[in-house]
């Protein structure tokens, strides 16, 4: 099991290049939040974004606030 985890984590490639020190999430900036939401509307995981646990919780809170205020859609609408 441990061997599988090491192999999986080693091969994982993060697609985001972020400066975590200057990163601040706000529900008032939906363009920034959309970078962390998939086309289906789900929040991208920590493994893919490279965020810390604290930043991931802040991101989730701000995405939910933006959805509640209708700044972000809950799901993608299909045409």
N, C-alpha and C positions, 0 to 999 in steps of 0.2 A: 504494500500500500504506500509506504513512504517513497519507494522508488518511483511509483507512478506520479505522485504529487510533485516530486522534484523534476521529473521529465516534463510534466505539464507546465509548471511554472517557468521553467527555463525556456520553453518554446513560445511562451506567450509574448506577443508583440503589442505594445500599447500604441494605439493610433492617435493619441492626443499628446501634443507637446504643450505643456502648461507651466506657467510660472506660479507655483502654489502660494508664494509669499504675497503676491499682489492680487490674488484672486479673491473677489468679494461678490457674493451672490445677492441679488435683490429681485423681488418680484416685479419691480419697475423696469427691469431690463429683459424683456422677453426674448430679444435677439440672442443674448448670451445663454439664456436657459434653453433655447431651442437646440443649441449645440450638444446638450446632454440628454436630449429626448429623441427617441427613434421616430420613424415615420408613423408607426402604429400608436405612438403616444406614451410608451413606457420609458421610464428613466433608465439610462445606460448604467451598467454595474460599475463598481469600483475597480474591478480587475481591468476593464477596458479603458476607463478614463484615467486611472492612476491617481485618483483623489484619496486623501486620507479619510478615515472614518468620520472625523468631525466635519470635514468639508462635504462629505457625501450626505450626512444628516442635514446640514444647512441647505444643500442643493434640493433635497427632497422636500423640505419645509417650504422653500421659496417657490418651487414648481407647483406645489399644492395650493399655495396662496394665489399664484398667478392664474391657475385653473379656476379657482373659486371666483376670482374677479373677472373672468372671461378674457384675460390677456393671452392665455394659452388654451388651445383646444384639449379636451379630455382625450379624444381619439381623432384620427384623421378621417375626414369626410371623403368618400369616393364619388367621383363624378361619372 
